[in-house]
Structure formats: structure tokens, C-alpha cells
Amino acid sequence: MDELLADIVAVTGASRWQAVAPRGFVAGRAGLRPLLVPAARGAAELSLYVEPAWRRRGIGSRLLAVARDRAAGLRLVVDVPAGSPGEAFCLRHGFRRTGSQRRDLLTYCDVHQAWLGELVDSEHPGYRLAYWTGDLPDIARVEDLLRVPSRPGNAVLTAADAAGELAAYAMAVVDTPFPGPRARQYGPAVLPGHRGRRLGPWVNAALIQRLQEVHPHITEIETTASHDDDARRHLGFRPFRRARLYELPETESRP
């Protein structure tokens, strides 16, 4: 059968897989990421993409199966464009719709670098910026990531630190299963007790700057729309698309 022409290969050191066809062509990709938002604990974000010419051959189902085995005990969450092949795939495989959201996009060619640098260098008394880069582990807490040394990897984290206490953070992930030079941003999030000090835009600006330094091939950043639209627009984000949210209930690994 056609699907047997593609081997599912794990990417070393990460919860990512590729469907490799003859001559090394990557026909599909899948990945799992921990969700760092406290309300989303017990869930992992699924990304899955199959090249159009290789769809309807069982490759997506096989990639989903290996991801479900790795995510045993966790719910899988995903966002897909409305009416897309991705949404049809979710419905065929038992995902349930949980909501919708707007996605925003920043393009680096629209960013004024000198202005961005001034924003990052602005003073926030009592706070300092902290950075981390590396590959996200399957289970991660921001505080734990900041305690380990940085290394080359697919994630960039910026945080505001107040005398050793985490105050705010933002993260971007590259090397997603989707093709193209685009990163996915998560946050910024500002912890209770530190709000009202413009820490969110600060760590977000620092993330935009650091991401370009660490991964210069990235030209765009996509993120979930924020309740603080004015701050996002100030940084250069613009409305991009509507997405529907789906979730696959907690599953057990297969014997």
C-alpha cells in the first residue's frame, strides 16, 4: 500500500517524527510540545502536516498514532484553519471542537530594529531580563528551563526576573512540522503581583530581538491574539487568520 512507502522516523532528542518517502523525501511531519500555561497542564500541543501530494494515504494517521503513544496520559490539543484539510482530519480521528481564536502575524521586514532595541533596553526598576535557548523537554516549567544552561535548540525563552522570582515570560518555537521560516510564539504571560508594569511588551520585544539573533532564517512570528491588542500592534503584529481549536481526550498507550 502507498502508506508503506513512507517510514515514520523519530527525530533524535525531541518529540518529533517524519514520514520519510523513497529518496529521502519528507512526506509528513508531526510534533508534540508541552503547554506552559498552568491552565493547560495535562495537555500537549500537536502539530501535524502531510504534503498535499501524499495525503489520503494513511500517513497522517500513522503520525498521529506515534504521537498518541508518546502522549499517553495527556490530552492532545491542536488549532487548524476553519474548513481546512486539517479540520477534516481532526473530525475523522475523534477530536472534539473546543473553541476558536484569532491568530496574529509579525513580519520581521516590518520591524524597526533601532526602535525595538530601545524598547528592549528600557529600564524596568527591580527587574532584569533572562534568556534561555534549547530543545523543549516533554514536560517543562519556565522556572526549570531558566535554571539549566542554554544550548542550541528549537525554543527561545525570554523572561523578566525580580530578585530570583519569575515575573513574566514569552517563548517562541521554530522547526515546527509546518514548512517555511515561521516561528510560533507563546505568551507573553505576566504573573500575578507583577502586572501593570508593562512587562509583557518588554519580554515580547526581547523575544523578537533574541529570536532573530539565534535563528536568523526566521522571517515571521505567528501567535494567538492577545487581550492587549494595542501592545501587540505596537510591536508589529497584525491579524492573520481564524483558527478552530480541537482536543483529543486523554489516551492510554497501546500495548
C-alpha positions in Angstrom: 0.0 0.0 0.0 1.1 3.6 -0.6 1.5 4.4 3.1 4.1 1.7 3.5 6.3 3.6 1.1 7.0 6.1 3.8 8.8 5.2 7.0 7.9 7.0 10.3 11.3 8.2 11.7 11.8 9.8 15.1 13.9 12.9 15.3 16.6 12.3 17.8 16.2 14.1 21.1 12.8 15.5 20.5 9.1 14.5 20.4 9.1 15.0 16.6 8.6 12.5 13.8 9.0 12.5 10.0 7.4 10.3 7.3 10.3 9.7 5.0 9.4 8.5 1.5 11.8 7.0 -1.1 14.9 9.0 -1.9 14.6 10.8 1.5 11.7 13.0 0.6 9.9 14.1 3.8 6.2 13.5 3.1 4.9 14.4 6.5 5.9 15.7 9.9 4.4 15.7 13.4 5.5 17.0 16.8 4.4 17.5 20.4 5.1 20.4 22.6 4.4 20.9 26.3 1.9 23.7 27.1 3.5 26.1 29.6 0.2 27.7 30.6 -0.8 26.4 34.0 -4.5 26.1 33.0 -3.4 23.7 30.2 -1.5 21.3 32.3 -2.2 17.7 31.4 -2.2 18.6 27.7 0.3 18.7 24.9 0.1 20.7 21.7 0.1 18.5 18.5 1.4 19.8 15.2 0.9 17.5 12.1 1.4 18.2 8.5 1.4 16.0 5.4 2.5 17.2 2.0 -0.6 17.7 -0.3 0.6 15.0 -2.9 0.9 12.4 -0.1 -2.5 13.0 1.7 -5.2 10.3 1.9 -2.6 7.5 2.1 -2.6 6.9 5.8 0.5 8.9 6.6 -1.3 11.4 8.8 -3.0 8.5 10.7 0.3 6.8 11.3 2.0 10.1 12.5 -1.0 10.6 14.9 -0.6 7.1 16.3 3.0 7.6 17.3 2.2 11.0 18.8 -0.6 9.5 20.8 1.7 6.7 22.1 4.2 9.3 23.3 1.5 11.5 24.8 -0.1 8.7 26.9 -2.0 10.2 29.8 -2.2 13.7 28.2 -4.9 15.4 26.1 -3.8 16.5 22.6 -4.8 20.0 21.5 -4.5 21.5 18.1 -5.6 24.6 16.2 -6.5 24.4 12.5 -7.9 26.9 9.9 -11.7 26.6 9.5 -12.8 24.4 6.7 -9.2 23.2 6.1 -8.0 19.6 5.4 -6.6 19.8 8.9 -10.1 20.3 10.4 -11.5 17.4 8.3 -8.6 15.2 9.7 -9.5 16.1 13.3 -13.1 15.3 12.8 -12.3 11.9 11.2 -10.0 11.0 14.1 -12.3 11.8 17.1 -11.1 15.3 18.1 -13.8 17.5 19.5 -14.1 21.2 18.9 -13.4 23.3 22.0 -13.4 26.9 20.6 -11.9 29.3 18.2 -9.3 32.1 18.2 -7.7 34.7 16.1 -4.0 34.3 15.0 -1.7 37.3 14.6 1.4 37.5 12.5 4.6 39.7 12.7 6.9 40.0 9.7 10.5 41.0 10.5 10.7 43.3 7.5 8.1 45.5 9.1 10.1 45.8 12.4 12.1 48.9 13.0 15.3 47.4 14.6 16.5 50.6 16.3 13.2 51.2 17.9 13.0 47.6 19.0 16.4 47.9 20.6 15.3 51.0 22.5 12.3 49.1 23.8 14.4 46.2 25.0 16.9 48.5 26.7 14.2 50.5 28.5 14.5 50.4 32.3 12.2 48.4 34.5 13.4 49.1 38.1 13.6 45.9 40.1 13.5 43.6 37.1 16.1 42.1 34.7 15.8 40.1 31.5 16.8 36.5 31.5 17.2 34.2 28.4 17.2 30.5 27.6 17.5 28.6 24.3 17.3 24.8 23.8 15.0 22.0 22.8 11.8 21.8 24.9 11.6 18.6 27.0 8.3 16.7 27.0 7.4 18.3 30.4 8.6 21.7 31.1 8.2 24.6 33.6 9.6 28.0 32.7 11.3 28.3 36.1 13.1 25.0 35.5 14.2 25.9 32.0 15.8 29.1 33.3 17.9 27.1 35.7 19.6 25.0 33.1 22.3 26.2 30.7 21.3 27.3 27.2 22.3 25.2 24.2 21.4 25.2 20.5 17.7 24.2 20.1 14.3 24.9 18.7 13.0 27.1 21.5 13.9 30.6 22.6 12.6 31.9 26.0 12.8 35.4 27.4 11.7 36.3 31.0 11.6 39.1 33.5 13.2 38.2 36.8 12.6 40.0 40.1 15.2 39.1 42.6 15.1 35.4 41.5 11.3 35.3 41.1 9.8 34.8 37.7 7.6 37.8 36.8 6.8 37.4 33.1 7.9 35.4 30.1 7.4 34.8 26.4 8.6 31.9 24.2 9.0 31.1 20.5 9.5 27.7 18.9 11.0 27.1 15.5 11.5 23.9 13.5 7.7 23.2 13.6 6.3 20.5 11.4 5.0 23.1 9.1 7.3 24.2 6.2 8.6 27.8 6.0 10.6 30.3 8.0 7.9 30.9 10.6 8.1 30.6 14.4 5.2 30.1 16.8 5.1 32.4 19.8 3.5 31.6 23.2 2.8 34.4 25.6 3.7 36.9 26.8 2.4 35.9 30.3 2.7 38.2 33.3 2.3 36.6 36.7 0.0 38.0 39.4 1.7 40.6 41.5 3.7 41.9 38.6 1.0 43.2 36.3 0.6 46.8 35.3 4.3 47.4 34.8 4.5 46.9 31.0 6.5 43.7 31.5 4.5 41.8 28.8 5.6 44.1 25.9 9.1 44.2 27.3 9.7 40.5 27.3 7.9 40.2 23.9 10.2 42.8 22.4 13.2 41.0 23.9 11.9 37.7 22.4 11.5 39.2 18.9 15.1 40.5 19.1 16.7 37.4 20.5 14.8 35.0 18.2 16.3 36.8 15.2 19.8 36.6 16.7 19.6 32.9 17.4 17.6 31.8 14.3 18.3 34.4 11.5 16.4 32.4 8.9 13.1 33.1 10.7 11.2 35.9 8.9 7.7 35.6 10.6 6.2 35.0 14.1 2.7 33.7 14.5 0.9 33.8 17.8 -2.6 33.7 19.4 -4.4 37.1 19.5 -3.9 38.9 22.9 -6.4 40.7 25.0 -3.9 43.6 24.8 -4.3 44.3 21.1 -2.8 47.8 21.3 0.5 46.4 22.7 0.7 43.7 20.0 0.0 46.2 17.2 2.7 48.5 18.7 5.2 45.6 18.3 4.1 45.0 14.7 1.6 42.0 15.0 -1.3 42.1 12.6 -4.5 39.9 12.4 -3.7 36.9 10.2 -6.3 34.2 10.3 -9.1 32.5 12.3 -8.4 29.1 13.8 -10.6 26.4 15.4 -9.4 24.6 18.5 -9.7 20.8 18.8 -8.9 18.4 21.5 -8.4 14.7 21.7 -9.2 13.3 25.1 -6.6 11.7 27.3 -5.5 8.4 25.9 -3.6 5.3 27.0 -0.6 3.9 25.2 -1.3 0.9 23.1 0.1 -2.5 24.2 
